[in-house]
Amino acid sequence: KMCLKLVNDVSSITATLQSNRTLQELNVKNQNDQNDMLIQQHINKAAHINAENENDAEAAGKEKVIETQLHSVKRAELAELQGVNHRSFYSEINPLHLPEVLALAGRHHGQGELYVALKSSIAGVISTVNRKQWLQQQRAHHNAIIAEHRTKVGSIEAELAAIEAADGPDAADIGSDSRSSKRRRA
């Protein structure tokens, strides 16, 4: 079990991405039962992914996630073999990235897995849609306030311009001169 977890830990997406990406061959001795043979098959698959992506460790991690985390049957099997909780991992994914992840599941594993993925992640997808709609509403609301304030500033500037035009060019100076003369008298 530990050797399998070493090359493909399915306890989380982060754990899968951080699993060993350099081992290209690992043989488990004493394959006594069906589980041991199944473990060896999964180790061989992970080692094969490592070998295919020998010069790109990040690509090896990504392929392991696609092949095992995004495939519900493989994930359930690996989780059971590793003694890991088989809860849905979609809660770990930022809802803004869910559409990309769902597209990967559908592209690599077909409509059946896409359906399973959608069922598991629908709350996140809906929250993304609701969040997007809320943000759009907030943007419209604040743009309306900005427009209202611009209109108000425009009318204030027009009123000030009218007052300044009626008072003449020296009107602003008179107010400051009268204050300064009051100070001199005191």
C-alpha positions as CSV (number, residue, x, y, z in Angstrom):
1,K,0.0,0.0,0.0
2,M,2.8,2.4,0.9
3,C,4.5,1.9,-2.4
4,L,1.3,2.8,-4.2
5,K,0.8,5.9,-2.1
6,L,4.4,6.9,-2.9
7,V,3.8,7.0,-6.6
8,N,0.2,8.1,-6.7
9,D,-1.4,9.4,-3.4
10,V,-5.1,10.0,-4.0
11,S,-5.9,11.5,-0.6
12,S,-6.1,14.9,-2.3
13,I,-5.3,16.6,-5.6
14,T,-2.3,18.2,-3.9
15,A,-1.0,14.8,-2.7
16,T,-1.4,13.4,-6.2
17,L,0.5,16.3,-7.7
18,Q,3.2,15.9,-5.1
19,S,3.5,12.1,-5.5
20,N,6.8,10.7,-6.7
21,R,7.2,11.7,-10.4
22,T,10.6,10.1,-11.1
23,L,10.3,6.4,-10.3
24,Q,9.9,4.6,-13.6
25,E,9.9,1.1,-12.2
26,L,8.9,-0.4,-8.9
27,N,8.1,-4.0,-8.2
28,V,6.3,-5.2,-5.1
29,K,7.4,-8.7,-4.0
30,N,5.0,-11.2,-2.4
31,Q,2.0,-10.6,-4.6
32,N,-0.1,-13.2,-2.7
33,D,-3.6,-12.1,-3.4
34,Q,-5.8,-10.1,-5.8
35,N,-5.2,-6.8,-3.9
36,D,-1.5,-7.2,-4.2
37,M,-1.7,-7.7,-8.0
38,L,-4.1,-4.8,-8.3
39,I,-1.7,-2.6,-6.3
40,Q,1.1,-3.6,-8.7
41,Q,-1.0,-2.7,-11.7
42,H,-1.6,0.8,-10.3
43,I,2.1,1.2,-9.4
44,N,3.0,0.1,-13.0
45,K,0.5,2.7,-14.4
46,A,1.9,5.5,-12.3
47,A,5.5,4.5,-13.1
48,H,4.6,4.4,-16.8
49,I,3.2,8.0,-16.5
50,N,6.4,9.0,-14.8
51,A,8.4,7.5,-17.7
52,E,6.3,9.1,-20.4
53,N,6.9,12.5,-18.7
54,E,10.5,11.9,-17.8
55,N,11.6,15.5,-18.4
56,D,8.4,17.2,-17.2
57,A,7.5,16.4,-13.6
58,E,4.6,18.8,-13.6
59,A,3.1,17.1,-16.6
60,A,3.4,13.7,-14.8
61,G,1.5,15.0,-11.8
62,K,-1.2,16.6,-14.0
63,E,-1.6,13.3,-16.0
64,K,-1.9,11.3,-12.7
65,V,-4.7,13.7,-11.6
66,I,-6.5,13.3,-14.9
67,E,-6.1,9.6,-15.0
68,T,-7.0,8.8,-11.4
69,Q,-8.7,11.7,-9.7
70,L,-11.0,12.6,-12.5
71,H,-12.0,8.9,-13.1
72,S,-14.5,8.0,-10.4
73,V,-14.0,4.2,-10.6
74,K,-10.2,4.4,-10.6
75,R,-10.3,6.9,-7.8
76,A,-12.6,4.7,-5.7
77,E,-10.4,1.7,-6.3
78,L,-7.2,3.6,-5.4
79,A,-8.8,5.2,-2.3
80,E,-9.9,1.8,-1.1
81,L,-6.5,0.3,-1.7
82,Q,-4.8,3.2,0.1
83,G,-7.3,3.3,2.9
84,V,-8.2,6.9,2.0
85,N,-11.7,8.4,2.4
86,H,-13.5,8.2,-0.9
87,R,-15.3,11.6,-0.6
88,S,-15.6,13.8,-3.6
89,F,-12.5,15.9,-4.2
90,Y,-14.4,18.6,-6.1
91,S,-14.8,20.6,-2.9
92,E,-11.0,21.1,-3.1
93,I,-11.3,22.9,-6.4
94,N,-11.8,26.6,-6.7
95,P,-15.3,27.0,-8.2
96,L,-13.8,29.3,-10.9
97,H,-11.7,26.4,-12.1
98,L,-14.5,23.9,-12.1
99,P,-15.5,24.4,-15.8
100,E,-11.9,23.6,-16.9
101,V,-11.8,20.5,-14.6
102,L,-15.2,19.3,-15.9
103,A,-14.0,19.7,-19.4
104,L,-10.9,17.7,-18.7
105,A,-13.0,14.9,-17.2
106,G,-15.4,14.8,-20.2
107,R,-12.6,15.0,-22.8
108,H,-10.4,12.3,-21.2
109,H,-13.1,9.9,-19.8
110,G,-16.3,10.5,-21.7
111,Q,-19.8,11.6,-20.9
112,G,-20.3,9.1,-18.2
113,E,-17.5,10.5,-16.1
114,L,-18.6,14.0,-17.0
115,Y,-22.0,13.2,-15.6
116,V,-20.5,11.8,-12.4
117,A,-18.3,14.9,-12.1
118,L,-21.2,17.2,-12.6
119,K,-23.2,15.5,-9.9
120,S,-20.3,15.7,-7.5
121,S,-19.6,19.4,-8.2
122,I,-23.0,20.9,-9.0
123,A,-23.0,23.0,-5.8
124,G,-19.7,24.6,-6.7
125,V,-20.8,25.2,-10.3
126,I,-24.0,26.9,-9.1
127,S,-22.1,28.9,-6.5
128,T,-19.8,30.1,-9.3
129,V,-22.8,31.1,-11.5
130,N,-24.5,32.9,-8.5
131,R,-21.2,34.6,-7.6
132,K,-20.8,35.8,-11.1
133,Q,-24.3,37.1,-11.2
134,W,-23.8,38.8,-7.9
135,L,-20.6,40.4,-9.0
136,Q,-22.3,41.6,-12.2
137,Q,-25.1,43.1,-10.1
138,Q,-22.6,44.8,-7.8
139,R,-20.7,46.3,-10.7
140,A,-23.9,47.7,-12.2
141,H,-25.0,49.1,-8.8
142,H,-21.7,50.8,-8.2
143,N,-21.5,52.1,-11.8
144,A,-25.0,53.7,-11.3
145,I,-23.7,55.3,-8.1
146,I,-20.7,56.6,-9.9
147,A,-22.9,58.0,-12.7
148,E,-25.1,59.7,-10.1
149,H,-22.1,61.3,-8.4
150,R,-20.7,62.5,-11.7
151,T,-24.0,64.1,-12.5
152,K,-24.0,65.7,-9.0
153,V,-20.4,67.0,-9.4
154,G,-21.4,68.4,-12.9
155,S,-24.3,70.3,-11.4
156,I,-22.1,71.6,-8.5
157,E,-19.4,72.8,-11.0
158,A,-22.1,74.5,-13.1
159,E,-23.5,76.3,-10.1
160,L,-20.0,77.4,-9.0
161,A,-19.2,78.6,-12.5
162,A,-22.4,80.6,-12.5
163,I,-21.7,82.1,-9.1
164,E,-18.1,83.0,-10.1
165,A,-19.3,84.5,-13.4
166,A,-21.9,86.7,-11.6
167,D,-19.3,87.9,-8.9
168,G,-16.7,88.7,-11.5
169,P,-13.0,87.7,-11.5
170,D,-12.1,89.5,-8.2
171,A,-14.9,87.9,-6.2
172,A,-12.7,85.1,-4.7
173,D,-10.0,87.6,-3.7
174,I,-12.5,89.9,-2.0
175,G,-13.5,87.2,0.5
176,S,-9.9,86.5,1.4
177,D,-9.0,90.2,1.6
178,S,-11.9,90.9,4.0
179,R,-10.7,88.1,6.3
180,S,-7.2,89.4,6.2
181,S,-8.4,92.9,7.0
182,K,-10.4,91.7,9.9
183,R,-7.4,90.0,11.3
184,R,-5.4,93.3,11.0
185,R,-8.1,95.2,12.9
186,A,-8.2,92.8,15.9
